[in-house]
Amino acid sequence: MSMPTDSPIRDPGPYAPAGWLANAHVQSILTSSPLRKLGLRRRSRAYRTASRDEILTASDGTRLLGHHSVPARPNGGLAILLHGWEGSAESNYLLDAALALDAAGFETFRLNFRDHGPSHHLNEGLFHSCLLDEVLDAVGQLADRHRPGPVFLVGFSLGGNFALRVARNAPAHGFELDRVVAVSPVIRPKHVLKALEEGLSVYEQYFVRKWRRSLKRKQALYPERYNLDPWLRHRNLNDQTRWLVEAYTEFPDLDAYLEGYSIAGDYLDGLTVSSLVVTAADDPIIPVGDFEALPRPPALDLEILEHGGHCGFLSSWRMESWIQQRIVSELCLHLNRT
């Protein structure tokens, strides 16, 4: 399959941030910063305007909101993108990746998880990270309708965790993926919770603030179903997660819930879908030891870079992202193999 002759694709080369950009906290904070968002919103205006909103209905009736975009010069490939926890299809890292893929000729579908983005009204039930089947159904629908063209799945942070779980279960679910890329994926959730508790408070405060806003919106939409006032009295993620798990999920306790979406241990042993994990050894949220302990089935490629923080990999103070070009070059390589 040929690429456009004037395609902007280039080999990103090795990632080597200089000066303060080599700092993990600078990377992790800048990548989701309002300053970066301003530039991205401006650059993506035409792309977002041309995108079509679409609601996918899973087999159990769950409805998930996504945004589909067809590039000016399609190369035949479809890239499905998954955001992180309390992010959305409009998150900086996801929008930047979608723009780069669109410029390279990929159709893109940016999928919101339940209760993320402007989708709280679509389902009465609350989001939690073990709700894999509805995401499998949505990705499978997109993959099936795009065939025989190649289909790729890209996820960041919790979205990377979902992407690898989708890859692990796609064959049994009856659909194919040509390549999966997971950036800074959650491996063992209880280690992430511990890192957030013991690390810089800015990270825990960031997630607590966004989660609080999300749950207040859900309670306002379904006041007869949810009484989250006791949850709002808790001030840290561990206590908040424990309360919500025990009050509104089928899991008996916090540990059972966290292990329910872990991909540590032998979970990826049976992986057959071609997959790539890219992460940074200095990630302040996902411990590098979790990646070093992963099994290495033939279908899994693992790249642990020295720097990059969490979903950062910014290469300049202009907020240019190395990881976006890495994703584009990776998918183009596999596009040309189909």
Beta strands, then each sheet from edge to edge (+ up, - down):
strand 1: 52-57
strand 2: 63-69
strand 3: 78-82
strand 4: 107-111
strand 5: 151-156
strand 6: 179-183
strand 7: 275-280
strand 8: 300-305
sheet 1: 1+ 2- 4+ 3+ 5+ 6+ 7+ 8+
end
